[in-house]
Amino acid sequence: MSAKITVSSTLLAGVVASLLASVAHAAPLTKAEESAAVAAHKEKCYGVALKGQNDCAAGPGTTCQGTSAMDFQGNSWKFVQGGTCTSIEVPGGGHGSLTPLKS
C-alpha cells in the first residue's frame, strides 16, 4: 500500500468516526431521560445553555441536544434544578426563562 492511500484511508476513517460521534451526540432526549429529569425535580430553562450544550429541541436551529448555535440562545433550553431557572443570570442583565425567549 502506498503512503498516499494509507493517509487517505486514515483521513477517511477519522471523518467517518467524527460524523458518527456527532450524530450520536445530537440525538434527542429519550422519554426515559426526560422522565428521569422531571423526577429529579429539574425544569427546562431557556436562554441559559452555552453553544452546543442545550438539552434538546427548542425551535429553529435546535433540532436536538447539542445543536444551539450560540451561547444563551433564547429558544434553546437546558435542564436546571427546579425553581432556579428565573434566578439564573445571563450576560446582558437577563435571566433564564421557563418559556422560549427571542434571541
C-alpha positions as protocol buffer text, in pm:
chain_id: "A"
residue {
  index: 1
  type: MET
  ca { x: 0 y: 0 z: 0 }
}
residue {
  index: 2
  type: SER
  ca { x: 136 y: 341 z: -86 }
}
residue {
  index: 3
  type: ALA
  ca { x: 174 y: 622 z: 166 }
}
residue {
  index: 4
  type: LYS
  ca { x: -89 y: 826 z: -22 }
}
residue {
  index: 5
  type: ILE
  ca { x: -350 y: 550 z: 8 }
}
residue {
  index: 6
  type: THR
  ca { x: -267 y: 494 z: 377 }
}
residue {
  index: 7
  type: VAL
  ca { x: -306 y: 865 z: 457 }
}
residue {
  index: 8
  type: SER
  ca { x: -631 y: 884 z: 259 }
}
residue {
  index: 9
  type: SER
  ca { x: -771 y: 577 z: 436 }
}
residue {
  index: 10
  type: THR
  ca { x: -673 y: 714 z: 776 }
}
residue {
  index: 11
  type: LEU
  ca { x: -826 y: 1052 z: 697 }
}
residue {
  index: 12
  type: LEU
  ca { x: -1148 y: 892 z: 573 }
}
residue {
  index: 13
  type: ALA
  ca { x: -1172 y: 677 z: 885 }
}
residue {
  index: 14
  type: GLY
  ca { x: -1128 y: 986 z: 1103 }
}
residue {
  index: 15
  type: VAL
  ca { x: -1401 y: 1175 z: 916 }
}
residue {
  index: 16
  type: VAL
  ca { x: -1643 y: 883 z: 945 }
}
residue {
  index: 17
  type: ALA
  ca { x: -1570 y: 847 z: 1318 }
}
residue {
  index: 18
  type: SER
  ca { x: -1630 y: 1220 z: 1371 }
}
residue {
  index: 19
  type: LEU
  ca { x: -1960 y: 1209 z: 1184 }
}
residue {
  index: 20
  type: LEU
  ca { x: -2080 y: 910 z: 1382 }
}
residue {
  index: 21
  type: ALA
  ca { x: -1987 y: 1078 z: 1710 }
}
residue {
  index: 22
  type: SER
  ca { x: -2173 y: 1394 z: 1606 }
}
residue {
  index: 23
  type: VAL
  ca { x: -2487 y: 1201 z: 1518 }
}
residue {
  index: 24
  type: ALA
  ca { x: -2477 y: 1008 z: 1844 }
}
residue {
  index: 25
  type: HIS
  ca { x: -2435 y: 1327 z: 2048 }
}
residue {
  index: 26
  type: ALA
  ca { x: -2714 y: 1510 z: 1862 }
}
residue {
  index: 27
  type: ALA
  ca { x: -2979 y: 1250 z: 1944 }
}
residue {
  index: 28
  type: PRO
  ca { x: -3296 y: 1384 z: 2104 }
}
residue {
  index: 29
  type: LEU
  ca { x: -3365 y: 1303 z: 2466 }
}
residue {
  index: 30
  type: THR
  ca { x: -3547 y: 976 z: 2515 }
}
residue {
  index: 31
  type: LYS
  ca { x: -3873 y: 967 z: 2710 }
}
residue {
  index: 32
  type: ALA
  ca { x: -3685 y: 786 z: 2988 }
}
residue {
  index: 33
  type: GLU
  ca { x: -3419 y: 1061 z: 3006 }
}
residue {
  index: 34
  type: GLU
  ca { x: -3684 y: 1332 z: 3015 }
}
residue {
  index: 35
  type: SER
  ca { x: -3889 y: 1144 z: 3277 }
}
residue {
  index: 36
  type: ALA
  ca { x: -3577 y: 1100 z: 3491 }
}
residue {
  index: 37
  type: ALA
  ca { x: -3507 y: 1474 z: 3476 }
}
residue {
  index: 38
  type: VAL
  ca { x: -3864 y: 1557 z: 3576 }
}
residue {
  index: 39
  type: ALA
  ca { x: -3849 y: 1301 z: 3859 }
}
residue {
  index: 40
  type: ALA
  ca { x: -3529 y: 1469 z: 3981 }
}
residue {
  index: 41
  type: HIS
  ca { x: -3720 y: 1798 z: 4003 }
}
residue {
  index: 42
  type: LYS
  ca { x: -3548 y: 1951 z: 3700 }
}
residue {
  index: 43
  type: GLU
  ca { x: -3712 y: 2212 z: 3479 }
}
residue {
  index: 44
  type: LYS
  ca { x: -3650 y: 2334 z: 3127 }
}
residue {
  index: 45
  type: CYS
  ca { x: -3473 y: 2670 z: 3139 }
}
residue {
  index: 46
  type: TYR
  ca { x: -3449 y: 2872 z: 2818 }
}
residue {
  index: 47
  type: GLY
  ca { x: -3163 y: 3104 z: 2735 }
}
residue {
  index: 48
  type: VAL
  ca { x: -2903 y: 2962 z: 2974 }
}
residue {
  index: 49
  type: ALA
  ca { x: -2729 y: 2695 z: 2763 }
}
residue {
  index: 50
  type: LEU
  ca { x: -2387 y: 2754 z: 2614 }
}
residue {
  index: 51
  type: LYS
  ca { x: -2329 y: 2696 z: 2243 }
}
residue {
  index: 52
  type: GLY
  ca { x: -2370 y: 2328 z: 2163 }
}
residue {
  index: 53
  type: GLN
  ca { x: -2479 y: 2237 z: 2517 }
}
residue {
  index: 54
  type: ASN
  ca { x: -2859 y: 2264 z: 2505 }
}
residue {
  index: 55
  type: ASP
  ca { x: -3055 y: 1958 z: 2617 }
}
residue {
  index: 56
  type: CYS
  ca { x: -3297 y: 1921 z: 2323 }
}
residue {
  index: 57
  type: ALA
  ca { x: -3520 y: 2073 z: 2056 }
}
residue {
  index: 58
  type: ALA
  ca { x: -3649 y: 2422 z: 2114 }
}
residue {
  index: 59
  type: GLY
  ca { x: -3728 y: 2570 z: 1774 }
}
residue {
  index: 60
  type: PRO
  ca { x: -3549 y: 2662 z: 1453 }
}
residue {
  index: 61
  type: GLY
  ca { x: -3181 y: 2576 z: 1465 }
}
residue {
  index: 62
  type: THR
  ca { x: -3211 y: 2345 z: 1767 }
}
residue {
  index: 63
  type: THR
  ca { x: -3341 y: 2011 z: 1641 }
}
residue {
  index: 64
  type: CYS
  ca { x: -3161 y: 1801 z: 1901 }
}
residue {
  index: 65
  type: GLN
  ca { x: -2945 y: 1828 z: 2208 }
}
residue {
  index: 66
  type: GLY
  ca { x: -2614 y: 1995 z: 2147 }
}
residue {
  index: 67
  type: THR
  ca { x: -2729 y: 2199 z: 1847 }
}
residue {
  index: 68
  type: SER
  ca { x: -2764 y: 2552 z: 1984 }
}
residue {
  index: 69
  type: ALA
  ca { x: -2573 y: 2788 z: 1757 }
}
residue {
  index: 70
  type: MET
  ca { x: -2467 y: 3043 z: 2018 }
}
residue {
  index: 71
  type: ASP
  ca { x: -2431 y: 3093 z: 2392 }
}
residue {
  index: 72
  type: PHE
  ca { x: -2755 y: 3183 z: 2572 }
}
residue {
  index: 73
  type: GLN
  ca { x: -2973 y: 3122 z: 2262 }
}
residue {
  index: 74
  type: GLY
  ca { x: -3325 y: 3216 z: 2365 }
}
residue {
  index: 75
  type: ASN
  ca { x: -3504 y: 2922 z: 2207 }
}
residue {
  index: 76
  type: SER
  ca { x: -3269 y: 2655 z: 2342 }
}
residue {
  index: 77
  type: TRP
  ca { x: -3312 y: 2505 z: 2686 }
}
residue {
  index: 78
  type: LYS
  ca { x: -3115 y: 2318 z: 2945 }
}
residue {
  index: 79
  type: PHE
  ca { x: -3244 y: 2119 z: 3243 }
}
residue {
  index: 80
  type: VAL
  ca { x: -3172 y: 2301 z: 3570 }
}
residue {
  index: 81
  type: GLN
  ca { x: -3273 y: 2235 z: 3930 }
}
residue {
  index: 82
  type: GLY
  ca { x: -3644 y: 2305 z: 3974 }
}
residue {
  index: 83
  type: GLY
  ca { x: -3726 y: 2654 z: 4098 }
}
residue {
  index: 84
  type: THR
  ca { x: -3391 y: 2807 z: 3997 }
}
residue {
  index: 85
  type: CYS
  ca { x: -3438 y: 2895 z: 3630 }
}
residue {
  index: 86
  type: THR
  ca { x: -3558 y: 3252 z: 3660 }
}
residue {
  index: 87
  type: SER
  ca { x: -3285 y: 3335 z: 3912 }
}
residue {
  index: 88
  type: ILE
  ca { x: -3004 y: 3233 z: 3674 }
}
residue {
  index: 89
  type: GLU
  ca { x: -2837 y: 3548 z: 3545 }
}
residue {
  index: 90
  type: VAL
  ca { x: -2713 y: 3562 z: 3186 }
}
residue {
  index: 91
  type: PRO
  ca { x: -2497 y: 3825 z: 3013 }
}
residue {
  index: 92
  type: GLY
  ca { x: -2674 y: 4149 z: 2932 }
}
residue {
  index: 93
  type: GLY
  ca { x: -2869 y: 4163 z: 3257 }
}
residue {
  index: 94
  type: GLY
  ca { x: -3121 y: 3894 z: 3161 }
}
residue {
  index: 95
  type: HIS
  ca { x: -3233 y: 3579 z: 3337 }
}
residue {
  index: 96
  type: GLY
  ca { x: -3329 y: 3227 z: 3241 }
}
residue {
  index: 97
  type: SER
  ca { x: -3690 y: 3178 z: 3136 }
}
residue {
  index: 98
  type: LEU
  ca { x: -3946 y: 2899 z: 3165 }
}
residue {
  index: 99
  type: THR
  ca { x: -4065 y: 2987 z: 2813 }
}
residue {
  index: 100
  type: PRO
  ca { x: -3865 y: 3045 z: 2493 }
}
residue {
  index: 101
  type: LEU
  ca { x: -3703 y: 3388 z: 2458 }
}
residue {
  index: 102
  type: LYS
  ca { x: -3644 y: 3583 z: 2139 }
}
residue {
  index: 103
  type: SER
  ca { x: -3275 y: 3559 z: 2053 }
}
